[in-house]
Amino acid sequence: MVEQEFELKTKTLIDSLKSICANNGLGNSTGEFEIITQVFLYKFLNDKFAFEAKKIDKKVASAEKWENALIAMGEDELEMLQLQMSGDTAHLKPHHFISHLFNKQNEPDFARLFDDTLIDIAIANNDVFAVMTDSGEKVQLFTRISENVTVSKRDAFCKAIINKLVDFSFERIFTQKFDFYATIFEYLIKDYNSNSGGKYAEYYTPHAVARIMAAILVPAEQQGKIKNVSCYDPSAGSGTLLMNVAHAIGESRCSIFTQDISKKSSNLLRLNLILNNLVHSIPNVIEGNTLLHPHHKDGAQLKKFDYIVSNPPFKLDFSDFRETLDSKENKDRFFAGIPKVKAKAQDKMEIYQLFLQHIIYSLKPDGKAAVVVPTGFITAQSGIDKGIREYLVKHKMLAGVISMPSNIFATTGTNVSILFIDGSNKGKVTLIDASSLGEKIKDGKNQKTVLSESEEQCIIDTFNAKKVLEDFSVTVSYEEIQAKNYSLSAGQYFDIKVEYVDITPKQFAEKIQGFNRNLECLFSHSRELDAEIMKQLAGLKYD
């Protein structure tokens, strides 16, 4: 009940912030995205600081206003208190508190004070909370958000925000778990994380797909036992896949590594990491082009990872750097080849093929990966797709494939499958055809397919137990896959069944007589049509 109550209150806060933005002409704009995510984060960090302080200091916990108790502390005492806080707590000074800004809201040039406070917090916490670009530049936690608003409205805008923040506290929900924050994060970004075009647009992966991938990569019996592992996504987006895998492993038992060319995605991912107790991985979040400038390395070599998850863009124009990739240095990484530039459809270059090869190259010998691919990949009989499948079979590093229902992604009509790679699987490979599952529903202007919890669990249990279910799943050897031209489609391995019905000789004779009568009737009708056609042709005259 408490969880539902605070979920509702949190969503109400988000809605009220969006309303303030809309009233200032920023509805669904880039400016609104920056404001909503940064203000939400400022409030979250402010309340997390209070939560941690109260756990450590009884005076702060018993004070009528925790802010006053901290203001009364000396500088050294406050510094000592902060040193005892958890590593995911931002370092704040009393003039950073929301209550301080609330008390200053009627002073001249309040918007400047508001922005200065955010920038000061960002600078003070740069070492922990800044995201890096592939060129080494640090992207700070906060920007001057009031600059998104007309100058004459800035003070009133910042006042409206601070008055909404002061009426609400996150403190009682810091004990909530992953599922709560996943729901809040999804609600927070739902208007901003869509496939809006451009290079590496923010593809949002449905939670059903993310949960299935995580539960297969990290089965229930392994959860809580794995530790000190690395998890990577080379096209991370907002981090939905990584959050699910990290939760399955245990947030304190793994380190997250990401790269994504989108600044928006990197900011969303940073927020997701903060909400999910993965602040220690923020230094590993890189904003940049993974294919052109892969950042994560061990010495001069690309870093190898224990777990890799990804939902890469499928088709995209990368003609401007295609020739740069086609180099001696990249020969091993792109072992199956680099897609050609399409003369009349450059925007349909198969960029997923490059990401998939990069993932295979970046996996430890006994590592595991799960990648969303277009379903056409699993059966294509020529080119790079088949070359990649041949490589996986030759090196015996396949776990299996799940072909998902159509429209599992509301934003694309492309049928997708999940490819599971496992360097330790030398035995049977599991192939599942889940295309008939799910319920079709409307999602705005789009139609999407939603899996029920029982259907999700059926897919997970079938894959992990390598079950063979009629017209649903099959297990095959690497030799069988090779014999089928490396096809990874479950349907091509299902048994063809012939139904036999016992009948008497008399019943058989009657059926044959029935067939003969029908054929005689059809032949007779055909002869009549032939005669009529000939008659009509004979009557044709030239005028």
C-alpha positions in Angstrom: 0.0 0.0 0.0 2.8 2.4 0.9 4.6 1.6 -2.4 1.4 2.3 -4.4 0.8 5.5 -2.5 4.3 6.9 -3.2 4.3 5.7 -6.7 1.2 7.8 -7.3 2.7 10.8 -5.4 5.9 10.5 -7.5 4.0 10.4 -10.7 1.9 13.4 -9.6 5.2 15.3 -8.9 6.4 14.5 -12.4 3.1 15.5 -13.9 3.1 18.9 -12.1 6.7 19.6 -13.3 5.5 18.8 -16.9 2.6 21.1 -16.4 4.9 24.0 -15.3 7.0 23.4 -18.5 3.9 23.3 -20.7 2.6 26.6 -19.2 5.9 28.1 -20.3 5.7 26.9 -23.9 8.1 23.9 -23.4 5.7 20.9 -23.8 7.4 17.8 -25.2 10.5 19.9 -26.2 14.2 19.1 -25.7 14.2 21.9 -23.1 11.4 20.1 -21.2 13.3 16.9 -21.2 16.4 18.6 -19.7 14.3 20.3 -17.0 12.2 17.4 -15.9 15.1 14.9 -15.7 17.5 17.4 -13.9 14.9 18.7 -11.5 13.8 15.2 -10.6 17.4 14.2 -10.0 18.1 17.3 -7.9 15.1 16.5 -5.7 16.2 12.8 -5.5 19.8 13.7 -4.5 18.6 16.3 -2.0 16.3 13.8 -0.2 18.9 11.0 -0.4 21.3 13.3 1.4 18.8 13.8 4.2 18.0 10.1 4.4 21.7 9.2 4.8 22.3 12.0 7.3 19.5 10.8 9.5 20.8 7.2 9.5 24.1 8.4 10.8 23.3 11.3 13.1 20.6 11.0 15.8 20.4 14.8 16.2 19.6 15.2 12.5 17.0 12.4 12.7 15.2 13.9 15.7 15.3 17.5 14.5 12.0 19.1 13.5 13.8 20.3 10.3 16.8 18.2 9.3 18.2 21.1 7.3 18.5 23.3 10.4 20.4 20.6 12.3 22.9 20.4 9.4 23.2 24.1 9.1 24.1 24.3 12.8 27.0 21.9 12.3 30.5 23.2 11.9 32.3 22.7 8.5 34.5 19.9 9.8 31.6 18.1 11.5 29.6 18.3 8.3 32.5 17.0 6.3 33.0 14.0 8.6 29.2 13.2 8.3 29.5 13.2 4.5 32.5 10.9 4.6 30.3 8.3 6.4 27.6 8.4 3.8 27.2 5.8 1.1 29.2 6.4 -2.1 26.0 7.0 -4.1 25.2 10.1 -2.1 26.0 13.5 -3.6 28.1 15.9 -1.6 25.9 18.9 -0.7 26.4 22.0 1.3 23.5 23.8 3.3 23.1 26.4 0.5 22.5 23.5 -1.9 19.4 22.4 -0.1 16.0 22.8 -1.6 14.7 24.5 1.6 17.4 27.1 1.2 16.2 28.0 -2.3 12.6 28.0 -1.1 13.5 30.6 1.5 15.3 32.7 -1.1 12.6 32.6 -3.8 11.4 36.2 -3.4 14.9 37.7 -3.8 15.8 39.5 -7.1 17.2 37.3 -9.9 16.1 34.1 -8.3 16.5 32.1 -11.5 20.2 32.9 -11.5 20.5 31.7 -7.9 18.6 28.5 -8.9 20.9 27.8 -11.8 24.1 28.7 -9.9 23.1 26.2 -7.2 22.7 23.4 -9.7 26.0 24.1 -11.4 27.7 24.3 -8.0 26.4 20.9 -7.1 27.5 19.5 -10.5 31.0 20.8 -10.1 31.3 19.6 -6.5 30.3 16.1 -7.6 32.0 15.9 -11.0 34.3 13.0 -10.1 31.4 10.7 -9.3 28.5 11.9 -11.3 30.0 13.2 -14.6 29.6 11.2 -17.8 32.6 11.2 -20.2 32.7 11.6 -24.0 34.9 9.4 -26.1 37.2 12.5 -26.4 37.7 12.7 -22.7 35.4 15.7 -22.0 33.2 15.5 -18.9 29.4 16.1 -19.2 28.3 17.6 -15.9 25.3 16.5 -13.9 23.3 19.7 -14.3 22.9 22.6 -16.7 21.4 26.1 -16.4 17.8 24.9 -16.9 16.1 28.4 -16.6 17.8 29.4 -19.9 15.2 27.2 -21.7 12.6 29.8 -20.7 12.0 33.4 -21.9 14.1 35.9 -19.8 11.1 37.7 -18.3 9.5 34.4 -17.1 12.6 32.8 -15.6 12.1 33.9 -12.0 8.5 32.8 -11.9 9.4 29.5 -13.6 12.0 28.6 -11.0 9.7 29.7 -8.2 7.0 27.4 -9.4 9.4 24.5 -9.6 10.9 25.0 -6.1 7.4 25.2 -4.6 6.5 21.9 -6.1 9.7 20.3 -4.8 9.4 21.5 -1.2 6.0 19.8 -0.7 7.2 16.3 -1.5 9.9 13.9 -0.1 11.5 10.8 -1.5 12.8 9.8 1.9 10.3 7.0 2.6 10.9 5.2 -0.7 14.7 4.8 -0.6 14.1 1.3 0.8 12.1 0.4 -2.4 13.6 -2.1 -4.8 14.3 -2.3 -8.5 10.8 -2.9 -9.8 9.5 0.3 -8.1 12.3 2.5 -9.6 11.9 0.8 -13.0 8.2 1.8 -13.1 9.1 5.4 -12.0 11.9 5.7 -14.5 9.6 4.5 -17.3 7.0 7.0 -16.3 9.5 9.8 -16.1 10.9 9.4 -19.6 7.8 8.1 -21.4 7.4 11.3 -23.4 11.1 11.7 -24.3 12.5 8.2 -25.1 11.1 7.5 -28.5 12.6 6.6 -31.8 12.6 10.1 -33.1 15.2 9.7 -35.9 18.8 10.6 -36.2 22.0 8.7 -35.6 21.5 5.9 -33.0 18.0 7.2 -32.0 16.9 6.2 -28.5 15.4 2.7 -29.0 13.3 1.8 -25.9 13.3 -1.9 -25.2 10.0 -3.2 -23.7 10.3 -4.6 -20.2 9.1 -8.0 -21.3 12.0 -8.4 -23.6 14.5 -7.0 -21.0 13.1 -9.4 -18.3 13.4 -12.4 -20.6 16.9 -11.6 -21.6 18.0 -11.1 -18.0 16.3 -14.2 -16.7 18.0 -16.4 -19.3 21.4 -14.8 -19.0 21.2 -15.1 -15.2 18.9 -18.0 -14.3 17.3 -18.0 -10.8 19.6 -20.6 -9.4 22.7 -18.3 -10.2 21.2 -15.1 -8.8 23.0 -13.9 -5.7 26.0 -16.2 -6.4 27.7 -14.4 -9.2 30.1 -11.6 -8.2 32.7 -9.2 -9.6 31.5 -9.4 -13.2 31.3 -6.8 -16.0 28.1 -6.0 -18.0 28.3 -4.1 -21.2 26.0 -2.5 -23.8 27.6 -0.8 -26.8 24.3 1.0 -27.8 22.9 1.4 -24.3 20.1 3.9 -24.8 18.4 4.6 -21.5 19.9 1.4 -20.0 16.7 -0.8 -19.6 18.5 -4.0 -20.6 21.5 -3.4 -18.3 19.3 -2.5 -15.3 17.5 -5.8 -15.6 20.7 -7.8 -15.9 22.4 -5.9 -13.0 19.3 -6.5 -10.8 19.4 -10.2 -11.6 23.1 -10.4 -10.7 22.9 -8.0 -7.8 23.7 -4.3 -8.1 26.8 -4.5 -5.8 28.1 -7.6 -7.6 28.6 -6.1 -11.0 30.0 -3.1 -12.9 28.2 -1.5 -15.8 30.1 -0.4 -18.9 28.3 1.5 -21.7 28.7 3.6 -24.8 26.1 5.4 -26.9 26.4 8.3 -29.3 23.3 10.0 -28.0 23.8 12.7 -25.4 20.1 12.3 -24.4 20.6 8.5 -23.9 23.7 9.1 -21.7 21.8 11.5 -19.5 18.9 9.1 -19.1 21.3 6.2 -18.4 23.1 8.3 -15.7 19.7 8.9 -14.1 18.8 5.2 -14.3 22.1 4.3 -12.6 21.5 6.7 -9.8 18.0 5.5 -9.1 19.2 1.9 -9.1 22.2 2.0 -6.7 24.7 1.8 -9.6 26.4 5.1 -9.1 29.8 3.3 -8.9 29.4 2.6 -12.7 28.8 6.2 -13.8 32.5 6.7 -14.7 32.1 3.8 -17.2 29.3 5.6 -19.1 30.8 7.0 -22.3 29.1 9.3 -24.8 30.4 8.5 -28.3 30.4 6.4 -31.4 31.1 2.8 -30.4 31.8 1.5 -33.9 34.2 4.3 -34.8 35.8 4.9 -31.4 35.2 2.0 -29.0 36.3 3.4 -25.7 36.5 0.6 -23.2 39.9 -1.1 -23.4 42.4 -3.2 -21.5 45.7 -1.7 -22.5 45.7 -1.4 -26.3 43.1 -4.1 -26.8 39.3 -3.8 -26.6 38.0 -4.8 -23.2 36.3 -8.2 -22.9 33.1 -8.6 -20.9 31.3 -11.3 -18.9 27.8 -10.2 -20.0 26.7 -8.2 -23.0 23.1 -7.1 -23.7 22.0 -4.9 -26.6 19.1 -3.7 -28.7 21.2 -1.9 -31.4 19.6 0.2 -34.2 18.8 -2.1 -37.1 19.3 0.1 -40.2 21.0 3.5 -40.4 23.1 5.6 -42.7 26.7 5.3 -41.6 28.2 6.0 -45.1 30.1 8.9 -43.7 32.5 6.7 -41.7 32.0 3.3 -43.5 35.4 3.5 -45.3 37.1 4.3 -42.0 35.8 1.1 -40.5 37.0 -0.9 -43.4 40.6 -1.1 -42.2 43.3 -3.6 -41.3 42.8 -2.7 -37.6 39.1 -3.7 -37.7 39.5 -6.9 -39.7 39.2 -9.2 -36.7 36.4 -7.1 -35.1 34.3 -7.1 -38.2 35.2 -10.7 -39.2 32.1 -11.2 -41.4 32.4 -8.0 -43.3 31.1 -4.4 -43.4 27.8 -3.6 -45.2 28.1 -1.7 -48.5 26.7 1.8 -49.0 23.3 1.4 -50.7 23.1 3.7 -53.7 19.4 4.4 -53.4 18.7 3.7 -49.7 21.7 4.8 -47.6 19.4 5.0 -44.5 18.8 1.3 -44.8 22.4 0.2 -44.2 22.4 -2.8 -41.9 24.3 -1.3 -38.9 23.1 -4.0 -36.6 25.5 -6.4 -38.3 28.4 -4.2 -37.1 27.1 -4.0 -33.6 26.6 -7.8 -33.5 30.1 -8.5 -34.7 31.5 -5.9 -32.1 29.6 -7.7 -29.4 30.9 -11.2 -30.3 34.5 -9.7 -30.5 34.0 -8.0 -27.1 32.8 -11.2 -25.2 35.0 -13.2 -22.9 35.6 -16.8 -24.0 33.0 -18.1 -21.5 30.9 -14.9 -21.6 27.2 -14.6 -22.3 25.3 -12.2 -24.5 21.7 -11.5 -25.6 21.1 -9.3 -28.6 17.9 -8.1 -30.2 18.1 -8.7 -34.0 15.7 -8.4 -36.9 14.2 -11.9 -37.4 15.4 -11.9 -41.0 18.9 -12.3 -39.6 18.3 -15.9 -38.4 17.5 -17.3 -41.8 19.3 -15.1 -44.4 21.2 -17.4 -46.8 23.9 -15.1 -48.0 26.1 -12.2 -47.0 27.1 -10.9 -43.6 24.2 -12.4 -41.7 25.0 -15.9 -42.7 28.7 -15.3 -42.1 28.0 -14.3 -38.5 25.9 -17.4 -37.9 28.5 -19.6 -39.4 31.1 -18.1 -37.1 28.9 -18.7 -34.0 28.3 -22.4 -35.1 32.0 -23.0 -36.0 33.2 -21.7 -32.6 30.3 -23.4 -30.7 29.2 -20.3 -28.9 25.4 -20.3 -29.4 22.8 -20.7 -26.6 19.8 -20.2 -28.8 17.2 -17.9 -30.4 13.7 -16.8 -29.4 11.6 -15.4 -32.2 9.3 -12.9 -30.7 5.7 -11.9 -31.6 5.2 -9.2 -34.2 4.8 -5.6 -32.8 6.5 -6.5 -29.5 8.1 -3.0 -30.2 5.2 -0.5 -30.7 7.5 1.8 -32.6 8.6 -0.6 -35.3 6.8 -3.2 -37.5 10.1 -5.2 -37.9 9.8 -8.7 -36.5 12.5 -9.3 -33.9 14.3 -12.2 -32.4 16.6 -12.5 -29.4 20.0 -14.1 -30.1 21.7 -15.7 -27.1 25.4 -16.2 -27.3 27.2 -18.5 -24.8 30.9 -19.4 -25.2 30.5 -22.3 -22.8 27.6 -24.0 -24.5 29.1 -26.9 -26.5 25.9 -29.0 -26.5 22.3 -28.5 -27.7 21.1 -25.1 -28.9 17.5 -24.0 -27.9 15.3 -22.5 -30.6 11.9 -21.1 -29.6 9.1 -19.8 -31.8 7.1 -17.4 -29.6 5.5 -15.5 -32.5 2.0 -16.7 -31.7 2.0 -15.5 -28.1 0.8 -12.2 -26.6 -2.3 -10.0 -26.8 -2.6 -7.2 -29.4 -3.4 -3.8 -27.9 -3.4 -0.2 -29.0 -0.5 2.0 -27.9 -1.4 5.6 -29.0 -1.4 5.4 -32.8 0.5 2.1 -32.8 -0.5 -1.5 -32.2 1.8 -3.5 -30.0 1.8 -7.1 -28.6 1.9 -7.6 -24.8 3.0 -10.8 -23.2 1.3 -12.0 -20.1 3.5 -12.9 -17.0 2.7 -16.6 -17.6 3.8 -16.3 -21.2 7.1 -14.6 -20.2 7.7 -17.3 -17.6 6.9 -20.1 -20.1 9.5 -18.7 -22.5 12.1 -18.4 -19.8 11.5 -21.8 -18.3 11.4 -23.5 -21.7 14.7 -22.0 -22.8 16.6 -22.5 -19.5 15.5 -26.2 -19.1 16.0 -26.8 -22.9 12.5 -28.2 -23.1 11.1 -29.5 -26.4 7.4 -28.5 -26.8 5.4 -29.3 -29.9 5.3 -26.4 -32.4 7.0 -24.1 -29.8 10.5 -25.2 -29.0 13.2 -27.5 -30.2 16.8 -28.3 -29.2 19.3 -29.0 -32.0 23.0 -29.8 -32.3 25.6 -27.6 -34.1 25.8 -30.3 -36.8 22.0 -30.1 -37.4 22.2 -26.3 -37.7 25.1 -26.7 -40.2 23.0 -29.2 -42.2 20.1 -26.6 -42.4 22.3 -24.0 -43.9 22.9 -22.4 -40.5 19.2 -21.5 -40.1 18.3 -20.5 -36.5 14.5 -20.5 -37.1 12.7 -23.0 -34.8 10.0 -23.7 -37.4 12.6 -25.3 -39.8 13.3 -28.0 -37.2 9.8 -28.9 -36.1 8.6 -32.4 -37.1 6.2 -32.6 -40.0 3.3 -34.7 -38.8 1.1 -36.9 -41.0 -2.3 -37.7 -39.5 -3.5 -41.3 -40.0 -7.1 -42.3 -39.7 -8.3 -45.9 -39.6 -11.0 -46.7 -42.2 -12.6 -49.9 -43.5 -12.1 -51.1 -47.2 -15.7 -50.1 -47.8 -15.2 -46.6 -46.5 -12.1 -46.3 -48.6 -14.0 -47.3 -51.8 -16.8 -44.9 -51.0 -14.3 -42.0 -50.6 -12.5 -42.9 -53.9 -15.9 -43.0 -55.7 -16.8 -39.6 -54.2 -13.5 -38.2 -55.6 -14.2 -39.7 -59.0 -17.7 -38.2 -59.2 -16.3 -34.8 -58.2 -13.6 -35.0 -60.9 -16.1 -36.2 -63.6 -18.3 -33.2 -62.8 -15.4 -30.8 -63.0 -14.1 -32.3 -66.2 -17.6 -32.1 -67.8 -18.0 -28.5 -66.8 -14.6 -27.8 -68.2 -15.6 -29.3 -71.6 -18.7 -27.2 -71.7 -16.6 -24.1 -71.1 -14.1 -25.1 -73.8 -17.0 -25.5 -76.3 -18.5 -22.1 -75.4 -15.1 -20.4 -75.8 -14.5 -21.9 -79.2 -18.0 -20.9 -80.3 -17.4 -17.3 -79.2 -14.1 -17.2 -81.0 -15.6 -18.5 -84.2 -18.2 -15.7 -84.2 -15.6 -12.9 -84.0 -15.4 -10.8 -87.2 -13.1 -8.0 -88.4 -14.9 -4.7 -89.1 
